[in-house]
Amino acid sequence: SYAQTSNSTIITMSFSVGSSANVDMALDDMIKARRKSTTTTGTKKNNPAARATGKNKASRAANLAARRGLATNKKANAMEVEKQVQRQAGRAGAAGQGGRKN
């Protein structure tokens, strides 16, 4: 709305802070609702380079263990592969050296 004075025009505006949609909701309910809306479902996909490098390292480690007599199978199992993939994905941004820490 406008208010007219003798020398200048004064503009007055109304505003509201926040929304009144969830006023009747308890704080705990608001926190639960927000957590439900921000959670993501599914697993995080690793980049192809981390997966390839992790798979290669796991298979080399399994082959070496078999040659040393520590394992009977030359192939890496899925758990070893996934463990190495996670290690490679964690190293991806280390020190700006293409994933190498040392």
Residue pairs with C-beta under 8 A, 6 or more apart in sequence:
1 12
2 9
2 10
2 11
2 12
3 9
3 10
3 11
3 12
22 30
25 33
46 54
46 85
46 86
46 88
46 89
47 89
47 92
49 88
49 92
50 85
50 88
50 89
50 92
50 99
51 85
51 88
53 84
53 88
54 81
54 82
54 83
54 84
54 85
54 86
54 87
54 88
54 89
55 76
55 81
55 84
55 85
57 84
57 88
58 76
58 80
58 81
58 83
58 84
58 85
59 75
59 76
59 81
61 76
61 80
61 84
62 71
62 73
62 74
62 75
62 76
62 77
62 80
63 74
65 71
66 72
66 73
66 74
88 99
91 99
91 100
91 101
92 99
93 99
94 100
94 101
95 101
